[in-house]
Each structure stands twice: as C-alpha cells, then as structure tokens.
Amino acid sequence: MASPAIKPGALVTLPELRPSSEFFKEGASLRVTGKLQEYSVETAIAVIADDSATLKVDTQHLRELSFRVGSIFQFIGELHIQPNSEAILQARAGRNVDGIDLNLYHQALQLVRQFQAERVNSATT
Amino acid sequence: MDQQALHNTHVKLLGFDLLSLTPSPNNSSTFYLKGNPISRAEIVGVITSRDQKPNKFLKFTLDDGTANVTCVLWLNHLTSPYFSSRQPTTVRVISEAAKRFASDAQVGKVARVRGRITSYRGKLQVTVSDVVIERDPNAEILHWLDCLSLARRRYGG
C-alpha cells in the first residue's frame, strides 16, 4: 500500500523558492522545473536553473535518467535545508521535459493555485 | 445542464478535486461534484510510486501537483469470477491490455488515467480502465487548463 505520508509535490518555480517563501521548508514535497546547468556522475548532484535562480537536486535514486546539460528537467522530491541554509531537493521522480513551454507552465501554475484557493474558500464559507 | 449529463463521462479532474468529491449515500458508484452526479474520471500526473502483485493488481500513485491519487489497475481478469460470465476472447483482450498498461506505468512517467471513481477504506481512488503515457511535455499543462475551464463552464464552478 502506498504510504499516506508521502505528500504531492507542490508546483513551484525556482525563482519563488527563496528562504522567505512558504515552500522553503525542511521536508517540503515539491515539484521543480529548470534547465540542467551542471551534473556530477560521481555524486549524482544536478544543478538546475530558471532565470537566475538555481537549485541543487540529489538524483541518486534516478540513475536511469540521462542527464544532458542544457536540457530541461522536472523533479519531484523533498527539500532539505543544509546547515549553511542551502537547499537541496532529494528527488524521487524525474523526467526530461525538453520542449515544455515554460511561459505557459508558469501561467498555468498560477491559475491552478488560484483555482485551488477558490475551492478551499468556497468549502469553508 | 442536464443533471445526468456527466454521469457516464470521464470527467477531467485535478487530483484535489477528485479526492474531495462527495459520495452518494444511496449508490456506491456515484459521487457528487458541485451537485452533479459523476462516476468516472480522467486524471493526468506523474507516477511517483508503484506496487505490483503479479496477476492480481498494480497499485500506483499519480501526483498531479495538487494531490496524490491512488490508482488500482486490476490484473486478475483470467481468474476472477467477476469475468467468468463474459466471452473468454473478450476477457483475454481486456487482460492483455491491462498487462500492457501495467508495464507502461513506470515511476517518473506522466500518465493519463481513466477509470471509475471508487471508495476504499473511506478514501477515494480510481479503478483504472486505461492508461496512456504522455510523451508531450506540455500534455499535463493542457490537462490542467482543460480541468479549470471545464470546472468553470460545465461543472458548476
């Protein structure tokens, strides 16, 4: 049986993932998208970027993916905040999303959030 | 809108909306979406876990960014008494299709899943009829937009 403890990966953009953000929390389940900037075969640590924002992603559980620098990847996993306040996402799922329309993705993400907020409000009123 | 219009269609839903449907007190296969009775759903998301019991079922989790939806794909067609009254050739076709869906459904893939909404131990899930793996990286975004637009125009808010 799937563990009920695993939360859905909240949709978040890298520029939003600042220390002041509600998403920037130890153990937060997130879904992030960005262009692969660096990848180390030895450590399986990837760095993805969106505009000037970057995020480290530990991909040790995703050995079957082929990591090409310059390609766009999407990862789902848990955020861990290291003692130096740097965040790293421990990925449990990932895929290459070359060809994604990032503008559309960012806009759609805002609309989904707005819709969810409206549903929650209408349920409580 | 005709109250029954959505009852046998696969209603495109975001995960959190599916999990908050209201079960009908009189009919275990009917659920209410803003007062509209529905029984089937279509969801799209990333497969984040899978647990297969060979020749019994595949249980997998679909994460669409709003919720984790548990999906159950039955693989017991050749042994289940439920199918014994149906044409053996038909049952074989259904069984082969289910096996193919099960091997396609791997962690990290984006799947479009259609099926019946069911309740198991008080939690809603989808009993899968078919699985299509989406290769277009924009497919999930377009599904979100479909869900939002249908919710506003057809499903009553």
Boltz contact constraints between the chains, C-beta under 6 A:
constraints:
  - contact:
      token1: [A, 2]
      token2: [B, 49]
      max_distance: 6.0
  - contact:
      token1: [A, 2]
      token2: [B, 61]
      max_distance: 6.0
  - contact:
      token1: [A, 2]
      token2: [B, 70]
      max_distance: 6.0
  - contact:
      token1: [A, 8]
      token2: [B, 63]
      max_distance: 6.0
  - contact:
      token1: [A, 8]
      token2: [B, 67]
      max_distance: 6.0
  - contact:
      token1: [A, 8]
      token2: [B, 68]
      max_distance: 6.0
  - contact:
      token1: [A, 9]
      token2: [B, 63]
      max_distance: 6.0
  - contact:
      token1: [A, 11]
      token2: [B, 65]
      max_distance: 6.0
  - contact:
      token1: [A, 31]
      token2: [B, 65]
      max_distance: 6.0
  - contact:
      token1: [A, 93]
      token2: [B, 46]
      max_distance: 6.0
  - contact:
      token1: [A, 93]
      token2: [B, 48]
      max_distance: 6.0
  - contact:
      token1: [A, 93]
      token2: [B, 107]
      max_distance: 6.0
  - contact:
      token1: [A, 93]
      token2: [B, 108]
      max_distance: 6.0
  - contact:
      token1: [A, 94]
      token2: [B, 108]
      max_distance: 6.0
  - contact:
      token1: [A, 95]
      token2: [B, 108]
      max_distance: 6.0
  - contact:
      token1: [A, 97]
      token2: [B, 137]
      max_distance: 6.0
  - contact:
      token1: [A, 99]
      token2: [B, 137]
      max_distance: 6.0
  - contact:
      token1: [A, 100]
      token2: [B, 137]
      max_distance: 6.0
  - contact:
      token1: [A, 101]
      token2: [B, 138]
      max_distance: 6.0
  - contact:
      token1: [A, 104]
      token2: [B, 141]
      max_distance: 6.0
  - contact:
      token1: [A, 105]
      token2: [B, 141]
      max_distance: 6.0
  - contact:
      token1: [A, 108]
      token2: [B, 141]
      max_distance: 6.0
  - contact:
      token1: [A, 108]
      token2: [B, 144]
      max_distance: 6.0
  - contact:
      token1: [A, 108]
      token2: [B, 145]
      max_distance: 6.0
  - contact:
      token1: [A, 111]
      token2: [B, 148]
      max_distance: 6.0
  - contact:
      token1: [A, 112]
      token2: [B, 144]
      max_distance: 6.0
  - contact:
      token1: [A, 115]
      token2: [B, 148]
      max_distance: 6.0
